[in-house]
Structure formats: C-alpha cells, structure tokens
Amino acid sequence: MKIVVKPEVGWRKVTFHIEDEMFNQIKEICMRHGFRVEEGIKIILLGEFLDYDPGEDVEALRKEVKELEERLYELEGKWSPLKFSSYGIALDNRNLAIQLSGMIAENKRLREMLGKEEKEYGDIEKLIHYYLSFEGE
C-alpha cells in the first residue's frame, strides 16, 4: 500500500510504503475500535497513540462512560427548564425596566410643567441600566 502525505501549506510530499498484511491489520484494528482507516494511519504516523494497559478493563470503562452520559442527560433535563425560566424572567425584567424608564421620564416632564421640585431617581436609574445591560451610567 502506498501512502502519500501532503502538508497543508507547501508543495512537498512524503510517500510511505506499507505492506498489505500490515495495512489489513491496521484496518482491522481501526474497524474494531471505531476509527476510520485514515485517522488510524494519521495516529500511527504522528505517534499520538496510547499504550494499552492490560490491567485496565475496557468494558468497565465503557460502562462508566455510559453511566456518566446518562447522568449528564438527567442533569441537562433538570437544568433546561431552569434556563428557559430564567430567560423568560430576564425578558420580563427588561420590559419592566423599559416601562419604568418611560414612567420616570413622564414624571419628570409633569413635575417640570407643574413647577414642582425635581426628585432624584439615581438608584432606580442604576437598576434600569442593569436590566437593559448598559455599560455606562
């Protein structure tokens, strides 16, 4: 089997010759572990493979991964409604901040028209800026 490796940038290429028997072994191992043959060859050429420890039980690790995935889906199922609720509450807060801002502006205008003294709305304006996500004051 002839393998040609080209770089992402540049024009040089390297050619490898692998015996058919060795290629069939690589193909068999890749199929057994769920890799594409191209990925397996890339791992072999780059030396990114892990040494197999016969003391590790692969089936026990797969079972543990499956249990962790099930736990993840369970937690995601509990978290998703909370995220949706918090999004709705944030939108409600934004709408209320807009309404409050309009009422403050109207109140200021009416006080000015009636000749009454101005009131300080600093704390409320800080909350409005917070809920409308303004950076400055």
C-alpha positions as CSV (number, residue, x, y, z in Angstrom):
1,M,0.0,0.0,0.0
2,K,1.3,3.4,-0.9
3,I,0.5,6.4,1.3
4,V,1.2,10.0,0.2
5,V,1.3,12.7,2.9
6,K,1.0,16.3,1.8
7,P,1.4,19.3,4.1
8,E,-1.4,21.9,4.5
9,V,0.9,24.6,3.2
10,G,3.7,24.0,0.7
11,W,4.4,21.7,-2.2
12,R,6.5,18.9,-0.7
13,K,5.0,15.5,-0.1
14,V,6.2,12.3,1.6
15,T,5.5,8.8,0.3
16,F,5.3,5.7,2.6
17,H,5.0,2.1,1.5
18,I,3.1,-0.2,3.9
19,E,2.9,-4.0,3.3
20,D,-0.6,-5.2,2.5
21,E,-0.6,-7.5,5.6
22,M,0.3,-4.6,7.9
23,F,-2.4,-2.4,6.2
24,N,-5.0,-5.1,6.8
25,Q,-4.0,-5.3,10.5
26,I,-4.3,-1.5,10.8
27,K,-7.7,-1.7,9.0
28,E,-9.0,-4.4,11.3
29,I,-7.9,-2.6,14.5
30,C,-9.5,0.7,13.2
31,M,-12.8,-1.1,12.5
32,R,-12.7,-2.8,15.9
33,H,-12.3,0.5,17.8
34,G,-14.5,2.7,15.6
35,F,-11.9,4.7,13.7
36,R,-11.7,5.5,10.0
37,V,-8.6,4.0,8.4
38,E,-7.2,7.5,7.5
39,E,-7.5,8.5,11.2
40,G,-5.7,5.3,12.3
41,I,-2.8,5.9,9.9
42,K,-2.6,9.5,11.0
43,I,-2.4,8.5,14.6
44,I,0.3,5.9,13.8
45,L,2.4,8.4,11.8
46,L,2.1,11.2,14.3
47,G,2.7,8.9,17.3
48,E,-0.5,10.1,19.1
49,F,-1.5,6.6,20.2
50,L,-1.9,5.4,23.8
51,D,-0.2,2.4,25.1
52,Y,-2.6,-0.4,26.0
53,D,-2.5,-1.3,29.7
54,P,-3.8,-4.9,30.1
55,G,-4.7,-4.1,33.7
56,E,-7.5,-1.7,32.5
57,D,-10.8,-3.2,31.8
58,V,-12.1,-1.5,28.7
59,E,-15.6,-2.8,29.2
60,A,-15.7,-1.4,32.7
61,L,-14.6,2.0,31.4
62,R,-17.2,1.9,28.7
63,K,-19.9,1.1,31.3
64,E,-18.7,4.0,33.4
65,V,-18.8,6.4,30.4
66,K,-22.3,5.2,29.6
67,E,-23.4,5.8,33.3
68,L,-21.8,9.3,33.2
69,E,-23.6,10.1,29.9
70,E,-26.9,9.0,31.5
71,R,-26.2,11.2,34.5
72,L,-25.3,14.1,32.1
73,Y,-28.7,13.8,30.3
74,E,-30.5,13.6,33.6
75,L,-28.9,16.8,34.8
76,E,-29.4,18.5,31.5
77,G,-33.1,17.6,31.7
78,K,-33.3,19.3,35.1
79,W,-31.3,22.3,34.0
80,S,-33.0,23.1,30.8
81,P,-36.4,24.2,32.3
82,L,-34.5,26.4,34.7
83,K,-32.6,28.0,31.9
84,F,-35.8,28.7,30.0
85,S,-37.5,30.1,33.1
86,S,-34.6,32.4,33.8
87,Y,-34.6,33.6,30.2
88,G,-38.3,34.5,30.5
89,I,-37.7,36.3,33.8
90,A,-34.8,38.3,32.2
91,L,-37.1,39.4,29.3
92,D,-39.8,40.4,31.8
93,N,-37.3,42.4,33.8
94,R,-36.1,44.1,30.6
95,N,-39.7,45.0,29.7
96,L,-40.4,46.4,33.2
97,A,-37.2,48.4,33.1
98,I,-38.3,50.0,29.8
99,Q,-41.8,50.8,31.2
100,L,-40.3,52.2,34.4
101,S,-37.9,54.4,32.4
102,G,-40.8,55.8,30.4
103,M,-42.8,56.5,33.6
104,I,-39.8,58.3,35.2
105,A,-39.4,60.4,32.1
106,E,-43.2,61.2,32.1
107,N,-43.0,62.0,35.9
108,K,-40.0,64.4,35.3
109,R,-41.9,66.2,32.5
110,L,-45.1,66.6,34.5
111,R,-43.1,67.9,37.6
112,E,-41.4,70.4,35.3
113,M,-44.7,71.5,33.8
114,L,-46.4,71.9,37.3
115,G,-43.4,73.7,38.6
116,K,-42.6,71.2,41.4
117,E,-39.1,70.3,42.5
118,E,-37.2,67.5,40.8
119,K,-36.8,64.2,42.5
120,E,-33.6,62.1,42.5
121,Y,-34.0,58.7,40.7
122,G,-30.4,57.6,40.8
123,D,-31.0,54.2,42.4
124,I,-33.8,53.4,40.1
125,E,-31.8,54.5,37.0
126,K,-29.0,52.2,38.1
127,L,-31.4,49.3,38.1
128,I,-32.7,50.3,34.7
129,H,-29.2,50.4,33.4
130,Y,-28.5,47.0,34.9
131,Y,-31.6,45.3,33.4
132,L,-31.1,47.0,30.0
133,S,-27.4,45.9,30.1
134,F,-25.9,49.4,29.6
135,E,-22.2,49.6,30.3
136,G,-22.0,53.3,31.4
137,E,-24.2,55.4,33.7
